Amino acid sequence: MHIKFNNLRKIQFLVLAIALLGIACIAPKQHHYISFKTAKEFQAFLNRKTKPYPLLSAHRGGPMPGFPENAIETFENATNYQPVIIEFDVALSKDSALVIMHDDKLDRTTTGSGLVSSYTYKELKKLTLKDDDGKLTKFKIPTLEEVLRWGKNKVLFTIDIKRGVPYEKIIAAVRKTKSEANSIIITYNANQAAKVHELAPDLMISATIKSPEDLERLNKMGVPNDKIIAFVGVAEPSKSLYEYLHNKGISTILGTMGNLDRSAKANRNKTIYSDLIGNGADVLSTDEVALAGQQLDVYRNQKQLKFKNLSLK
């Protein structure tokens, strides 16, 4: 009887273990969310008034197999890996709806063909998105307002604007959804940055700065340092540029999409992403959210970096 009882206990334990494993397998992943209570708190973080905490920016939202670029479902998936900044693209439909799309044409990323601007929003809603491998998904083209409403208390945004989209319409959507505490407007030259700042002097702007002269030009055109986050390009700049910008209270974004991402994928045992952060980048804009995130987790743990604005849900 004693032997039988032990065997029964073993069987019960095994069944329990299998059940728990099954629950773990089907349990949803935890989402890593980042949020700020006010626009002032958000800007204080970007102005380096609080302890720096390195972040990833998911380029075009972090597409992966089964998750197409510029889709809300893809944005949500990216939060399974990291607290993220979501970089996405805004285009105009034929009837001036603000939709999330990178290319001028629909062919590469949707079941449609031809120019985005040739379709009304009602027509665009009938299309379905494809992932980067061309495989069909169930996901649809979202609007800017849908994205901004989804992202509240979940992610930060850098909003990239395609040709022909007025900044006024983007700013109006940010105001309507009260997204000032998690939105950054991307600009590509000093004239654009000056225009956005004139239209919305309280909003944060991503501006390309590859030299001190670039910042001086922005300042002369009325864009103050406390409203700038600096995009320093897709090749690592000198440490002196990082130091110059940090001394001005300006956080930096380094784009790793392209050569840096390819190098990291080819040398997975190296610490390429964490080294880029260690050299001075505050944000890495990447196509490799999972790989870069693994390295940033190790870096943050080594540096014992904590951040109160993060949550797991």
C-alpha positions, 0 to 999 in steps of 0.5 A: 500500500505504501508503494501504491500511495507514493506512486499515486502522489507522483501521478498527481504531481505529474498531472498538476505539473502538466496542467500548470505547464498548459496554463503557462503555455496558453496564458497571455504574455505580459505587456510592458507599458509606459505612461506619463500623467502629464505632458510636463512629466513626459517632457521632463523625462525627454529633457533629461531632468529625471534619471535616464532610462534607455528605450527602444523605438519600434520602427513602423511599429515593430513588424514581425511574421504575422504582424504587418507594419503600421497596425495596432495589433503589431503595436500591441505585440511590440509591448510584449517585448519592451516598453516602447516608443511606437514610430508610425507613418500617417498618410491622407486618403482621397477624402482627407482621412488620416490613415496609418501607411508608409508607402505612397502605394498600397501594393506592398502592404495591403490587398489593394493597389495604386495610390493611397490618395486614390482611395476614400477611407471607406474604401481603404477599410475594406482592404487587409494588411500583409506582413513583410513576407507578403502573407495576408493577415486579418488586420486593417488599416487604422486611422490616426485617431484610433492609434492615438486612442489605443496608445494612451497609458500604453506607449509613447509615439513618434509620428512620421508624416508622409508627403502632403499631410498638413501638420495642422491636421496631425496636431488637431488629432493629438489635441482631440485625443489629449495625447500631448503626454505621449506624442512626438512630432517627427520633422526632417528640417529646420523649417518643418520644426519651426512650423510645428513649434509655431503651431504647437509650442507645447509639443515635443519635436523630433529634429535631425541634429548631426552637428552643433550647427544643426541645433544652433539653426533650430534655436535661431528659428525659434525652436527651444532645446526643451522641445527637441529630441534629437535624431542623430542619424542611422550611423553612430555619431561621435561621443562629443555630439552626444555629450553636447546634446546631453549638456543642453538637456536633449535626449537622442535617438539613433536609428539602427534600422539598416546596417546596425540592425544587420550587424547585430543580427549577424553577431547575436553573441555581441552586445551591439545594442547595449554598446550603442546605449553605453556610448550615448544614445538614449533611444534606439529606433530599430527593426529588431525589437526582440533582439535589441530588447534582450540586450537592453534588459541586460544593460538596464539590469547591470546598471540597476536602472529603474523607472517608475513610469513602467507597468506590466499588464 
